[in-house]
Amino acid sequence: MGLYGDNVLPRVIDVACGLKTVHPLRQRVCDRLEGSVVEIGFGSGLNTPFYPAAVTRVAAVEPADLAWKLAGKRLEATSVPVERAGLDGQALPFPDDSFDCALSTWTMCTIPDIGAALAELRRVLRPGGRLSFVEHGLAPDEKVRRWQHRLEPVQKRLFGGCHLTRPIVELLTAAGFTITDVDVFYEDGAPKFLAADSLGVAVSP
Ligand SMILES: C[S@@+](CC[C@H](N)C(=O)[O-])C[C@H]1O[C@@H](n2cnc3c(N)ncnc32)[C@H](O)[C@@H]1O
């Protein structure tokens, strides 16, 4: 990714995504996990403190070496076995039907071919397996959407390809997931163009 993407951006993400204000959202998303879990866009392991006891193992998928290094202390602190098992959500190195659950937090914005990544998640989740997610994306309000379209080129440049306008629920549905529960809202204390979140569960058929 270059000097900025390799040596700076993972630190920026660690701080920006590490804000305490989003802890309740991480808690809500992680509470729904159990059994074997694949987490795409693992980052610096900011979800690890929220894994419930029902999780038996986590296969972490994360391309940035520095993010994995920054996860070190959190990996030591969790009692859940976590292995860095893949580098790219678009091509998961796992057999079909190998996980009970999947986790994605603020990652679907960044993966270049999100359709491919969602197809991969469906493939590796067992039938009835659940994808638990919280993602920012296209806002419900037209006025905010206009700003998102204006600012997206800058956002992509500064934040490693992060899109502002991905319609998260539509993408999940198009990939064949059934959404069993979703809450769409603006995160408190963040600019609306960045903070139009969808939090929920999508089931693989
Ligand atoms: C905004 S960060 C979110 C990190 C973490 N999920 C969190 O909640 O703190 C997006 C993450 O997606 C990762 N990422 C980028 N491209 C990816 C890909 N193709 N497959 C998997 N993860 C990817 C980035 O390296 C980064 O760690």
The ligand as an SDF file (V2000), in Angstrom:
LIG
                    3D

 27 29  0  0  0  0  0  0  0  0999 V2000
  -11.7170    0.9890    9.4260 C   0  0  0  0  0  0  0  0  0  0  0  0
  -10.7420   -0.4220    9.7370 S   0  0  0  0  0  0  0  0  0  0  0  0
  -11.7150   -1.3090   10.9440 C   0  0  0  0  0  0  0  0  0  0  0  0
  -10.8720   -2.2130   11.7890 C   0  0  0  0  0  0  0  0  0  0  0  0
  -11.6380   -3.0610   12.8290 C   0  0  0  0  0  0  0  0  0  0  0  0
  -12.6420   -3.9020   12.2090 N   0  0  0  0  0  0  0  0  0  0  0  0
  -12.2620   -2.2230   13.9020 C   0  0  0  0  0  0  0  0  0  0  0  0
  -13.4830   -2.2550   14.0840 O   0  0  0  0  0  0  0  0  0  0  0  0
  -11.5070   -1.5320   14.6040 O   0  0  0  0  0  0  0  0  0  0  0  0
  -10.8870   -1.4220    8.2760 C   0  0  0  0  0  0  0  0  0  0  0  0
   -9.9510   -2.6280    8.2920 C   0  0  0  0  0  0  0  0  0  0  0  0
  -10.1530   -3.4120    7.1060 O   0  0  0  0  0  0  0  0  0  0  0  0
   -8.8930   -3.8850    6.6930 C   0  0  0  0  0  0  0  0  0  0  0  0
   -8.9540   -4.2870    5.2790 N   0  0  0  0  0  0  0  0  0  0  0  0
   -8.6840   -3.5490    4.1770 C   0  0  0  0  0  0  0  0  0  0  0  0
   -8.7880   -4.2870    3.0720 N   0  0  0  0  0  0  0  0  0  0  0  0
   -9.1410   -5.5340    3.4740 C   0  0  0  0  0  0  0  0  0  0  0  0
   -9.3880   -6.7610    2.7940 C   0  0  0  0  0  0  0  0  0  0  0  0
   -9.3060   -6.8500    1.4580 N   0  0  0  0  0  0  0  0  0  0  0  0
   -9.7020   -7.8400    3.5350 N   0  0  0  0  0  0  0  0  0  0  0  0
   -9.8020   -7.7800    4.8740 C   0  0  0  0  0  0  0  0  0  0  0  0
   -9.5890   -6.6440    5.5710 N   0  0  0  0  0  0  0  0  0  0  0  0
   -9.2550   -5.5370    4.8790 C   0  0  0  0  0  0  0  0  0  0  0  0
   -7.9570   -2.7140    6.9610 C   0  0  0  0  0  0  0  0  0  0  0  0
   -6.5860   -3.0920    6.9650 O   0  0  0  0  0  0  0  0  0  0  0  0
   -8.4660   -2.2500    8.3130 C   0  0  0  0  0  0  0  0  0  0  0  0
   -7.8330   -2.9300    9.3690 O   0  0  0  0  0  0  0  0  0  0  0  0
  1  2  1  0
  2  3  1  0
  2 10  1  0
  3  4  1  0
  4  5  1  0
  5  6  1  0
  5  7  1  0
  7  8  2  0
  7  9  1  0
 10 11  1  0
 11 12  1  0
 11 26  1  0
 12 13  1  0
 13 14  1  0
 13 24  1  0
 14 15  1  0
 14 23  1  0
 15 16  2  0
 16 17  1  0
 17 18  1  0
 17 23  2  0
 18 19  1  0
 18 20  2  0
 20 21  1  0
 21 22  2  0
 22 23  1  0
 24 25  1  0
 24 26  1  0
 26 27  1  0
M  CHG  2   2   1   9  -1
M  END
$$$$
